[in-house]
Amino acid sequence: MISTRFVLKRLLLLVPVLVGVASLVFSILHLSPGDPALTIAGERASEEFVRQIEESLGLNDPIWVQYGRFLVDAAQFQFGESFIIQRNTAVREVLANKLPVTLELAIYGQLIGISLGIPLGILSAVKQDSITDHLTRIGALAGISVPIFWSGPLLILLFAQVLGWLPTSGRISVLYNVEAIRVTGLVTVDTLLAGNWEMFVSAVRHMILPASVIGVYSMALISRMMRSSMLEVIRQDYMRTARAKGQGAKITVLKHGFRNAMIPVITVIGIQFGGLLGGAVLTETVFAIGGIGTLLVEAIKVGDYPIVQGTVLTFAFLFTLVNLGVDITYSILDPRIEQ
């Protein structure tokens, strides 16, 4: 049973992390070259018009006043409006449209990695130095080594162009209007809630390739960590004692070994999922899925500072939530961690 004190303590530890990230973002954007007022007004705007924009945005205030206002706005998740990407649109609205895209991709990719990586890691550890172990380790090494910008086009070429089984890009067929049934922003979930099976199948078919690209990389890391962790657990005295008492090998591994071996694996899963939320830029680009990672790169290129601030702080917030989930999972697997 998870204690409320443990959860509250972890939540309080998230506050200084988020404040630190917000301070770092504020400092970097104010030290970076470029004038936000000039970006909004345009290069041909008069100096008077630029000064008016600076006054309206509070850019003429002392730096400590701007910093305090930024922290208050960040706590309320208010970052103003987009300068360029979606002019006069609230940053919160832009992020609300883009975040579900990356979140859906990361969830399915990680589910594929977990469902394949954990069983393969256990099998590799139980059958150490066998053909199965060697094949699993080679496959994991290949999954880590192959870059996404190479494996993605290769899968498109094979399954979309040659075999014609799956679509090449996008989230769903252009024949369907997803916005009409939007609830969560997750296409597969929204189509399922709407009960439209044709749209649901189309969304799943479009998700298979990009999720598989992420899932293979995730599977490789998880399986390697699961193998090394399980090998360490198998050699423990309590495992030998269980076997000596006549307990079967499968029951010993799954009942006594799996729970303890999962603790370091949970760390890898948490770090990976947090990284996928901000690092799926290549996958989104290859498969033409406009998620929040692609949005951040575009905002940096054109100097849309409110979008940059909102996106980075959203990444930080989501990452801290993932770490909180990892800590809670630790306490479930091993209640001694709370102490």
Secondary structure, DSSP 8 states (H G I E B T S, - for coil): ---HHHHHHHHHHHHHHHHHHHHHHHHHHHHSSS-HHHHHH-TTS-HHHHHHHHHHHTTTS-HHHHHHHHHHHHHTT---B-SSTTTT-BHHHHHHHHHHHHHHHHHHHHHHHHHHHHHHHHHHHHTTTSHHHHHHHHHHHHHHHS-HHHHHHHHIIIIIIIS--S-SSSSS-TTS-GGGG-SSS-HHHHHHHHT-HHHHHHHHHHHHHHHHHHHHHHHHHHHHHHHHHHHHHHTSHHHHHHHHTT--HHHIIIIIIHHHHHHHHHHHHHHHHHHHHHH-HHHHHHTT---HHHHHHHHHHHT-HHHHHHHHHHHHHHHHHHHHHHHHHHHHH-GGGG-
